[in-house]
Amino acid sequence: MISSDIIRGYNDTMILYMLLEQESYGYEISKNIRQLSEEKYVMKETTLYSAFTRLEKNGYILSFYRDETFGKRRTYYRITPEGRAYYEEKCIEWRLTQEVVNKFIRE
């Protein structure tokens, strides 16, 4: 399992990735991150929801309610154009980070 300290700077990137194709809600996003990482990374609920707050405050996502079964409301999230641009910036940053760190990794 990956340490949350190592990946912390890219939680936003992972969440935004999950919203690129369609809107979603917290549990589904968390589950999809866990599955896509092949169970190597599990985002804690507190981490996920603090990221939602930060991303929304910065204008990268929008939240809205949708009624679900049994009349319960569920909060959904949608990426904004600013969020897409931020996602692209973070992808470029990651490639540069990989390039630098790889210089210090022995094969």
N, C-alpha and C positions, 0 to 999 in steps of 0.2 A: 504494500500500500504506500502511496506517495504522501509524504509529510505535508500538512497544510501550510507550514512555513515556506516551503519551497514554491508552492504553486499559488500562493495568496495573491500575487500581483496579476494573475490571469483568471481569477474567478469571474470578473466582469466579462472578459472575452468569451469564456465558455457559456455564460448565460446569454449573451448577445447572439452567439452562434446558434443557440437553441431557438432563438426568436427570429432568425433570418427568414425562414420559410413560412412560419405561421405563429399566431399568438398562442400563448400557453399559460398555465398556472404553476404555482410553486412546486407542488409535489411532483407533477409530471416533468418539469424541468430537472429537478433533482434526480428523479428516477432515470431520465434519459442521459444525464451526465454520468451517472454510475454505470449504466449499460454501455455507453459509448467508450468509456475508459476501461471496459472489461473488468469492472469492480476494483480497479487500481486506485481510484479516487472517489471518495464519498464526501460530498459537500454537506457540512453540518447545516441544520435548519437555521440557526442563528446567523451563520455566514451568508446563507442564501438570502434571508430577508433583510439583512443590513445592506447587502449588495443591491437588492431591489430599491431600497430607500435611496441609496446613493445614486444609482443609475437614473431614477426618476427625478431626483433633485437636480441632476445635471442635464436633464432633458433628453436622455438617451433612450428611455422607455416611457410608455404611458400605461397606467393601470386603469382598469375598469371592472365593474361587477357584471356577472352573468349568473342568472338563476340556474341552479342544478336540480337534481332529483331531491325530492322531499322538501322543496322550498328553501333549501340552504343557498346562500350566495357564495360564490367563489370569485376570488380576485384573479383576473387574467392580466397578462402583460403583453404589450406590443412594442416592437422596436420602432424608433423614429428615424427619419433621414439622418439626423445628427448622430444617432446611435450606430447607424450603418457606417458613417464616416469614422467614428471613434473605433469601431470594430476593425476597420481596415488599418488604421494607425497602429492599433495594438498588434495586428498580424505582422506588420513591418517591423515593429519593435521586437517581437518575438524572434523573427528570423535573424536580426542583428544580435540579439542576446545569445541565440544558439551558436552563431558564428564565433562570438567571443569565447563563450564557455567551452566550446569544442576544442579550442586551442590549448586548453588546460586538462583535457581528458586523455589519458593514455589508453591506447587500444589494447 
